[in-house]
Amino acid sequence: MARKSKLNLLELYSEENKDQIYENVFAEIESFELPLGTSLRSVYDDQPNAHQRFMEKLDACIRNHDREIEKMCNFHHQGFVDAITELLKVRADAEKLKVQVTDTNRRLQDAGKEVIAQTEEIIRCRIQQRNITTVVEKLQLCLPVLEMYSKLKEQMKVKRYYSALKTMEQLENMYLPRVSQYRFCQIMIENLPKLREEIKEISMSDLKDFLESIRKHSDKIGETAMKQAQQQKTFNTALQKQNNVNYGRNMYAINGRVPEPKYEITSKRTLEEEDEHEEEVLTAHDLVDFSPVYRCLHIYSVLGDGETFENYYRKQRRKQARLVLQPQSSMHETVEGYRRYFSQIVGFFVVEDHILHVTQGLVTRAYTDELWNMALSKIIAVLRTHSSYCTDPDLVLELKNLIVVFADTLQGYGFPVNRLFDLLFEIRDQYNETLLKKWAGLFRDIFEADNYSPIPVANEEEYKIVISKFPFQDPELDKQSFPKKLPMSQSVPQIYIQVKEFIYASLKFSESLHRSSTEIDDMLRKSTNLLLTRTLSSCLQNLIKKPHIGLTELVQIIINTTHLEQACKYLEDFITNITNISQETVHTARLYGLSTFKDARHAAEGEIYTKLNQKIDEFIQLADYDWTMSESAGRASGYLMDLINFLRSTFQVFTHLPGKVAQTACMSACQHLSTSLMQMLLDSELKQISMGAVQQFNLDVIQCELFASSEPVPGFHGDTLQLAFIDLRQLLDLFMVWDWSTYLADYGQPTSKYLRVNPSTALTLLEKVHRGMKDTSKKNNIFAQFRKNDRDKQKLIETVVKQLRSLVNGMSQHT
């Protein structure tokens, strides 16, 4: 029972639970909440007849709702009917109102058409006004852009490229960004780079034209700069001279006299000329328009491409420098060639210096120094080469002056020029060589034109003229009355004058070299020494060796060299007066004229001896002895008397020579004559000599001895000159006396009468005389061999010959 009750309770609980589920489902359906899958699944569970029961519950629920709807409708039905009744009443009024409203609307529409039209016109105008305002606003933004672009075009047209670039910069940074949305702005933006490139090309073209222009005008610029430097130097020199004149006047005024200097007028005139030229001073900027460089530099700097411009400019200028430094092949022929070469170089570096000082960074000091060092090496090499071709000292001097002006000009612009002055010392040596060659020709001309005779002076005036040219002093000659003759010939004062001219010419090169007086003095003395020891000495030596120079000319040359030697001290004083360097200074060089003229004198003396001997040989060659004569002619030979007369007249000319020279010449002539006569006797082609010929020969030697004893040249002591013929005298005495026994007995004794007779010489002559005696005997008597005296003489001769041969053989063995 209890279990049954429990089951009934469970069933009852299950039924209640089912009803609750169905109610929830109905509530969800009524609320239209989707999805309903979960609720519907709960309906179809595992219980049987769940669907049927759900449908029953659903029908019951629908019926309940129908009843509620019916109740509600019944409750509101009367109000609905009343409302419909009222609505029907209002319908007629609504129709009437609709007609009125329609009519009113029609009339309103008719009345509002004009208003609408005016309103539309107002709206259109307002829109236009708004558009105009917008356009004005936009134009106010665009007009400055267009104005700037128009300004840019105008600047491009008038070639104001730097301003154009500034305008472009303003356009890009300030104006174009405000109107970047417009198409014309984009076109402008696209054109601006093209305009920049156009400006770069135009400015570069202008730069190229400028470079070409300065290349053409470099020589004019350089010429002007060098002229200004030279004028400034001339002005300073004239001013310095004027100061020296004033100082000199004060010094002379102390002594009570004030001289009028010759160059005062010149100095004043120079100063006046300088004042005139000051108004005409031109600079590189006056001759060349540098604006293309500035413009191009600014343009490339603005464009941020300054480094490219600098590199291009320097590269092109280096090329132009190489062209400028390349000289013409014929430059060395004229001074104009050198002047044009220097002008172009100066013009080039003047332009570079101007660019250096007026621009920032385009040209640096390091760059100009590098360029100058390169150019300086090339210039020095060119000048070394071309100056070596110069043979005219005047051209070399003008070249030196040009180099000095060239160096001074560039030094004024800050370029180092010490190497140029060092080069001038090399050119100075070459200048001296050309001077030496020129003066060698002058000396030769003077020697060729000289008559080698003492200078005749007819009166005091002529004497003073000669003395003014040459420092000659001779108290003895001064005592003589006019007319008289100076000992030297006309070439001596001319040579002296030319040596002084050479010193002047050498001094010209030393001017403006910025060297001390000591160095100039040393240079002058060295160059003068070269002139004396090499040029003049060589000319004298060549003169002495010339065939047409005779004994008289040689004597005069010796006299001339003596006077030139004495004049050397005056040349030293002359140099001292020029340089103001005392000869007592430690480093002062001395002139070598003494040795030069001594050497020339020695050469002339030797040539005198040689020519004198040659003249003696010419007379000897005229000898025509009859070596077979039976008896002598009783007088000396004609050729020998002529020779002695010649020697007498010649030695009379030697009176102006130094005593030793005349004595040496006389002794040499006598010795040569003695030797020649001895050789004539001993000539191998002479086979036989008669005693008559020996006697004739003895007469000739006697005349020679008489000439020697007559003292043709003063100064010989005793029989000194006669000793030249002692060998001949002893030999001839031996044959004339026929004193063979004494000769053979005393041979080798210091007191021998025939000490100077050599056995071989005696043997040779004895054999010739023996053959001559044999030949004479044969001619005189066919039976001469039977005469007793002749046979004894023949035996004596044969005996003497044997003894002489033994002496000769003994001498050879002893030797």
Beta strands, then each sheet from edge to edge (+ up, - down):
strand 1: 455-457
strand 2: 484-486
sheet 1: 1+ 2-
end
